[in-house]
Amino acid sequence: MSDERTVNDDNHDRGSSDEVPSRVTDDVLDRVAEDGPLAVLVPEPRTEIAIESLRTEGVYDDERAISPSTDGKIALPVTRPPTETQVDDIVRQVDPTYRTTDLDDVLETQGWTEADLENAPGSWAVVGDVVLVTIPPACPDEEAVADALLDLHGGAATVLADEGIDGVGREPQTRHLAGERDTETVHVEHGTHYALDPSEVMFSPGNQAERVRMGDVVETDEQVLDMFAGIGYFTLPMARAGASVTATELNPTAFRYLLENAVANGVADRIDAYNADCRDVAPDVDVDRVVMGYYGTSAADSDPHHSGADTSRSSEEPESRANAGHEFLPVALDALESGGTLHYHEACPENRLPDRPRSRLGSAVADTGRELVDVEQRRVKTHSAGVVHAVLDATVE
Ligand SMILES: C[S@@+](CC[C@H](N)C(=O)[O-])C[C@H]1O[C@@H](n2cnc3c(N)ncnc32)[C@H](O)[C@@H]1O
């Protein structure tokens, strides 16, 4: 084994690979912390999936490089033992290689000046093994940025320039900058596997907490309608939590991934999927919950992929749209049974919160003669400069 010792070297008890995290005692962890940083061993073909899973758990250590081990395994640096990612072993890296962790540091070593660094990207997203980065217009050398990002993210295979999202089908506009040209990947998040090609379908890392929350709020055996299912952003965690989901999605590419992901996550029997306009599909029964994870075309057109604010964008309110999310409220209310929950998403100028989404929802509910009994508003992320992606959880009698 290269530069590693297993935590078992001193006869500490460890279980099978499935049980690794729970069998690592505080005693072992104390000793590991003293003797060297932790890494986990995974079979080489699982490297990318394992890195994403470890990253999602928040235990992947970007400060150290991955290293080959024996028996076709790869050592992945972690800050503490994972609890969700399946690993073959836990080891100490005796002489780890430390990575330069900051993009500016890497570029600086290549001779970038302070002025150049002002025009380097400030944030980027990692989706599976694909890095998506918005290149500032005055960036001195996008190829150098892309190579540096590949260097920073050991598990990444490709870097794409993120140039926005187009139209109702939310098609990403991307440009290949570095690495492999095949950009199909699997993004793992809290145990949910999202297969996708980020050059063909959108994925919003900033919505991670909301995707996880949907899996948490749903009850086993609930009937759910996900009106804008995409590749299964919310459908998959909800189905994995035991709900039966009717999922509608217009974009045929996103729909293909939705079907694939339903099978890959073992929930195909709980997902009734339609490659159709949500206005044309009525679930067989009134549902307990409706998810409206779409806020319309013109707001969507400027949706940055990454989770941070994009300060280059205007703080103007999005133009009025032919397919604004709130125009779908009557369809959602039609499907929702009395006492059911509606999750209504809206991209809203910060200065019009909390009133605008609340009043749009209130009017739509009033138009049906029903009653809004409980509304809670949350901030999902910053959509763009001055615009917030908000979600309202509403109970409707
Ligand atoms: C914004 S994406 C989903 C975003 C996802 N909820 C998230 O938070 O990351 C919205 C999806 O709705 C789909 N869509 C737009 N209008 C639709 C409609 N009328 N019926 C069904 N799907 C629609 C688009 O193709 C797109 O995949």
PDBQT file of the ligand as one rigid body, heavy atoms in Angstrom, charges set to zero:
ROOT
HETATM    1  C1  LIG A 401     -36.325  24.615 -13.296  1.00  0.00    +0.000 C 
HETATM    2  S1  LIG A 401     -36.409  23.063 -13.956  1.00  0.00    +0.000 S 
HETATM    3  C2  LIG A 401     -36.570  22.205 -12.535  1.00  0.00    +0.000 C 
HETATM    4  C3  LIG A 401     -35.719  22.792 -11.527  1.00  0.00    +0.000 C 
HETATM    5  C4  LIG A 401     -35.660  21.948 -10.330  1.00  0.00    +0.000 C 
HETATM    6  N1  LIG A 401     -36.948  21.931  -9.677  1.00  0.00    +0.000 N 
HETATM    7  C5  LIG A 401     -34.601  22.455  -9.418  1.00  0.00    +0.000 C 
HETATM    8  O1  LIG A 401     -34.951  23.085  -8.462  1.00  0.00    +0.000 OA
HETATM    9  O2  LIG A 401     -33.421  22.273  -9.667  1.00  0.00    +0.000 OA
HETATM   10  C6  LIG A 401     -38.013  23.153 -14.533  1.00  0.00    +0.000 C 
HETATM   11  C7  LIG A 401     -38.390  22.019 -15.426  1.00  0.00    +0.000 C 
HETATM   12  O3  LIG A 401     -39.749  22.207 -15.776  1.00  0.00    +0.000 OA
HETATM   13  C8  LIG A 401     -39.915  21.802 -17.111  1.00  0.00    +0.000 C 
HETATM   14  N2  LIG A 401     -41.129  22.466 -17.585  1.00  0.00    +0.000 N 
HETATM   15  C9  LIG A 401     -41.290  23.773 -17.937  1.00  0.00    +0.000 A 
HETATM   16  N3  LIG A 401     -42.570  23.996 -18.250  1.00  0.00    +0.000 NA
HETATM   17  C10 LIG A 401     -43.236  22.823 -18.097  1.00  0.00    +0.000 A 
HETATM   18  C11 LIG A 401     -44.599  22.440 -18.251  1.00  0.00    +0.000 A 
HETATM   19  N4  LIG A 401     -45.526  23.303 -18.648  1.00  0.00    +0.000 N 
HETATM   20  N5  LIG A 401     -44.934  21.157 -17.964  1.00  0.00    +0.000 NA
HETATM   21  C12 LIG A 401     -43.994  20.270 -17.555  1.00  0.00    +0.000 A 
HETATM   22  N6  LIG A 401     -42.679  20.575 -17.412  1.00  0.00    +0.000 NA
HETATM   23  C13 LIG A 401     -42.312  21.833 -17.667  1.00  0.00    +0.000 A 
HETATM   24  C14 LIG A 401     -38.624  22.221 -17.804  1.00  0.00    +0.000 C 
HETATM   25  O4  LIG A 401     -38.402  21.424 -18.946  1.00  0.00    +0.000 OA
HETATM   26  C15 LIG A 401     -37.594  21.963 -16.710  1.00  0.00    +0.000 C 
HETATM   27  O5  LIG A 401     -37.004  20.700 -16.813  1.00  0.00    +0.000 OA
ENDROOT
TORSDOF 0
